Amino acid sequence: MPERHIVSSYDRDLESIQATIMKMGGLVEAAILDAATSLEERDEELAERVRRGDKAIDALEEKVNEETVRLLALRQPSAGDLRTVLTVMKISSNLERIGDYAKNMAKRTGVLVQMQPVDGSSGAIRRMAKTVEAMLKDVLDSYIQRDAELATDVRMRDEEVDQMYNALFREFLTFMMEDPRNITACMHLHFIAKNIERMGDHVTAIAEQVIYLVTGTLPEDSRPKANRGAYINPEVTDG
């Protein structure tokens, strides 16, 4: 009876953590789409909501970390359960980073709305963002369903995101060469596109963790990556 009680308590605690992860994932999905929409529609108010909303994502990550530490301390999970707990922590960390990139997209929107639009760029960025958001939705489904096949599919789809980024990068270079007045706007748009490409990398990292959770091993093959060529490194540092 005491053992069943312990197992039941562990299951309840883990379900609570997983519910927090899914809530966090929902907020991140919305942040991706809203950040892209705010750029396309030049909606500063929506961009500001994305920026403010990142605090809720950060708070949920902190909650996941606190609950998993408590679970490890009190429940002493078995080796298999420990793998689940560690996977949850890594998923929440990747979600938090994706949220940061969405916030930084929204920050640049506030600058770009003061400039002349670059033809077709915001729509292309929104399509790229929707691709990553769909990948995120599928990878979270793969985690809940313990579906390694779906996670593998998401992992392979990251190549499409890389290809979209490469196409945008070449397009922005063309715009800048054709008219130097486009340089500042295109630099900001390039940074946004790179942020989305990095989101895809974090979604892929989640997919690899799901594969590890289900199979016990990480993928041995290197996932295909489109040739990115040379680019300016817009690594986000302002969190």
C-alpha positions as CSV (number, residue, x, y, z in Angstrom):
1,M,0.0,0.0,0.0
2,P,2.7,2.6,0.8
3,E,4.5,1.7,-2.5
4,R,1.3,2.3,-4.5
5,H,0.8,5.6,-2.6
6,I,4.3,6.7,-3.6
7,V,3.8,5.7,-7.2
8,S,0.5,7.5,-7.3
9,S,2.0,10.7,-5.8
10,Y,4.8,10.6,-8.4
11,D,2.3,10.2,-11.2
12,R,0.3,13.1,-9.9
13,D,3.3,15.3,-9.6
14,L,4.6,14.4,-13.1
15,E,1.1,15.1,-14.6
16,S,1.2,18.5,-13.0
17,I,4.6,19.2,-14.5
18,Q,3.5,18.0,-17.9
19,A,0.4,20.2,-17.7
20,T,2.7,23.2,-17.0
21,I,4.9,22.2,-20.0
22,M,1.9,22.1,-22.3
23,K,0.6,25.5,-21.0
24,M,4.1,26.9,-21.6
25,G,4.2,25.4,-25.1
26,G,0.8,27.0,-25.9
27,L,2.1,30.4,-24.9
28,V,5.2,30.0,-27.0
29,E,3.2,28.9,-30.1
30,A,1.1,32.0,-29.7
31,A,4.1,34.2,-29.2
32,I,5.7,33.0,-32.5
33,L,2.6,33.7,-34.5
34,D,1.8,37.0,-32.8
35,A,5.4,38.3,-33.3
36,A,5.2,37.4,-37.0
37,T,1.7,38.9,-37.4
38,S,2.7,42.1,-35.6
39,L,5.5,42.5,-38.2
40,E,3.3,41.8,-41.2
41,E,0.5,44.1,-40.0
42,R,2.9,46.7,-38.5
43,D,1.0,46.3,-35.2
44,E,3.1,47.9,-32.4
45,E,0.4,47.1,-29.8
46,L,0.5,43.4,-30.6
47,A,4.3,43.4,-30.6
48,E,4.3,45.0,-27.2
49,R,1.9,42.2,-25.9
50,V,4.4,39.6,-27.2
51,R,7.2,41.4,-25.3
52,R,5.2,41.6,-22.1
53,G,4.0,38.0,-22.4
54,D,7.5,36.6,-22.3
55,K,7.4,37.1,-18.5
56,A,4.7,34.5,-18.2
57,I,6.8,32.0,-20.2
58,D,9.8,32.6,-18.0
59,A,7.6,32.1,-14.9
60,L,6.3,28.8,-16.2
61,E,9.9,27.6,-16.8
62,E,10.8,28.5,-13.3
63,K,7.8,26.6,-12.0
64,V,8.8,23.5,-14.0
65,N,12.3,23.7,-12.6
66,E,11.0,24.0,-9.0
67,E,8.5,21.2,-9.4
68,T,11.1,18.8,-11.0
69,V,13.6,19.5,-8.3
70,R,11.0,18.8,-5.7
71,L,10.0,15.6,-7.5
72,L,13.6,14.4,-7.6
73,A,14.1,15.2,-3.9
74,L,10.9,13.7,-2.6
75,R,9.9,10.8,-4.9
76,Q,13.3,9.3,-5.8
77,P,12.3,8.2,-9.3
78,S,13.6,5.1,-11.0
79,A,16.0,5.2,-13.9
80,G,13.2,5.3,-16.4
81,D,11.2,8.0,-14.6
82,L,14.4,10.0,-14.1
83,R,14.8,10.1,-17.9
84,T,11.3,11.6,-18.1
85,V,12.0,14.2,-15.5
86,L,15.3,15.3,-17.2
87,T,13.5,15.4,-20.6
88,V,10.9,17.7,-19.1
89,M,13.6,20.1,-17.8
90,K,15.3,20.2,-21.2
91,I,12.0,20.8,-23.0
92,S,11.1,23.7,-20.7
93,S,14.6,25.2,-21.3
94,N,14.2,25.1,-25.1
95,L,10.7,26.5,-24.9
96,E,12.0,29.4,-22.8
97,R,14.7,30.2,-25.4
98,I,12.1,30.1,-28.2
99,G,10.0,32.6,-26.3
100,D,13.1,34.8,-26.0
101,Y,13.5,34.8,-29.7
102,A,9.8,35.7,-30.2
103,K,10.2,38.6,-27.8
104,N,13.2,39.8,-29.7
105,M,11.3,39.6,-33.0
106,A,8.7,41.8,-31.4
107,K,11.3,44.3,-30.3
108,R,12.6,44.7,-33.8
109,T,9.0,45.2,-35.1
110,G,8.9,48.4,-33.0
111,V,11.8,49.7,-35.0
112,L,10.7,48.4,-38.4
113,V,7.3,50.1,-38.3
114,Q,9.1,53.4,-38.4
115,M,10.8,52.5,-41.7
116,Q,9.6,52.0,-45.3
117,P,8.4,48.3,-45.7
118,V,10.6,46.0,-47.7
119,D,8.3,44.4,-50.4
120,G,7.1,40.9,-49.5
121,S,9.6,40.4,-46.7
122,S,7.1,40.3,-43.8
123,G,4.8,37.8,-45.5
124,A,7.8,35.5,-46.1
125,I,8.9,35.8,-42.5
126,R,5.3,35.0,-41.3
127,R,5.3,31.8,-43.5
128,M,8.6,30.8,-42.0
129,A,7.3,31.5,-38.5
130,K,4.2,29.4,-39.2
131,T,6.4,26.5,-40.3
132,V,8.3,26.6,-37.0
133,E,5.0,27.0,-35.0
134,A,3.6,23.9,-36.7
135,M,6.8,22.0,-35.9
136,L,6.5,23.0,-32.2
137,K,2.9,21.9,-32.0
138,D,3.8,18.5,-33.5
139,V,6.8,18.0,-31.3
140,L,4.7,18.7,-28.2
141,D,2.2,16.2,-29.4
142,S,5.0,13.7,-29.9
143,Y,6.0,14.2,-26.3
144,I,2.6,13.6,-24.9
145,Q,1.9,10.6,-27.2
146,R,5.5,9.3,-26.7
147,D,5.7,9.1,-30.5
148,A,9.3,8.8,-31.7
149,E,8.2,8.6,-35.3
150,L,6.5,12.0,-35.2
151,A,9.5,13.5,-33.3
152,T,11.8,12.2,-36.1
153,D,9.6,13.8,-38.7
154,V,9.8,17.1,-36.9
155,R,13.6,16.8,-36.6
156,M,13.9,16.3,-40.4
157,R,11.6,19.2,-41.2
158,D,14.1,21.7,-39.8
159,E,15.9,21.5,-43.1
160,E,12.9,23.3,-44.7
161,V,13.3,26.1,-42.1
162,D,17.0,26.4,-43.0
163,Q,16.1,26.6,-46.7
164,M,13.6,29.4,-46.1
165,Y,16.2,31.3,-44.1
166,N,18.8,31.0,-46.8
167,A,16.3,32.2,-49.4
168,L,15.4,35.2,-47.2
169,F,19.1,36.0,-46.6
170,R,19.8,36.1,-50.3
171,E,16.7,38.2,-50.9
172,F,17.8,40.8,-48.3
173,L,21.3,41.0,-49.8
174,T,19.7,41.8,-53.2
175,F,17.5,44.5,-51.7
176,M,20.5,46.1,-49.9
177,M,22.6,46.1,-53.1
178,E,19.8,47.5,-55.2
179,D,19.1,50.4,-52.8
180,P,21.3,51.3,-49.9
181,R,18.3,52.9,-48.2
182,N,17.1,49.4,-47.5
183,I,20.2,48.4,-45.6
184,T,19.0,49.2,-42.0
185,A,15.5,47.6,-42.5
186,C,17.0,44.5,-44.2
187,M,19.5,44.1,-41.4
188,H,16.6,44.0,-38.8
189,L,14.6,41.7,-41.0
190,H,17.6,39.4,-41.4
191,F,18.0,39.3,-37.6
192,I,14.4,38.3,-37.3
193,A,14.7,35.6,-39.9
194,K,17.8,34.2,-38.0
195,N,15.8,34.3,-34.8
196,I,13.2,32.1,-36.4
197,E,15.8,29.7,-37.8
198,R,17.2,29.4,-34.2
199,M,13.7,28.6,-33.0
200,G,13.7,25.7,-35.4
201,D,16.9,24.5,-33.9
202,H,15.4,24.5,-30.4
203,V,12.3,22.7,-31.7
204,T,14.7,20.1,-33.2
205,A,16.4,19.8,-29.8
206,I,13.1,19.0,-28.2
207,A,12.4,16.4,-30.9
208,E,15.7,14.7,-30.1
209,Q,14.9,14.6,-26.4
210,V,11.5,13.0,-27.2
211,I,13.3,10.4,-29.3
212,Y,15.7,9.8,-26.3
213,L,12.8,9.5,-23.9
214,V,11.0,6.9,-26.0
215,T,14.0,4.9,-27.3
216,G,16.6,5.4,-24.7
217,T,19.1,6.7,-27.2
218,L,19.7,10.0,-29.0
219,P,19.7,10.0,-32.8
220,E,23.2,8.9,-34.1
221,D,22.9,10.5,-37.5
222,S,23.4,14.2,-38.1
223,R,20.2,15.8,-39.2
224,P,20.3,17.4,-42.7
225,K,21.1,21.1,-42.6
226,A,20.7,23.3,-45.6
227,N,23.9,25.1,-46.6
228,R,23.6,28.4,-44.8
229,G,26.6,30.2,-46.4
230,A,28.0,33.3,-44.9
231,Y,25.8,35.5,-42.7
232,I,26.1,38.1,-40.1
233,N,25.8,36.5,-36.6
234,P,22.8,38.1,-34.8
235,E,23.1,36.0,-31.6
236,V,20.5,37.3,-29.2
237,T,22.0,38.5,-25.9
238,D,19.3,40.6,-24.4
239,G,17.1,37.7,-23.2
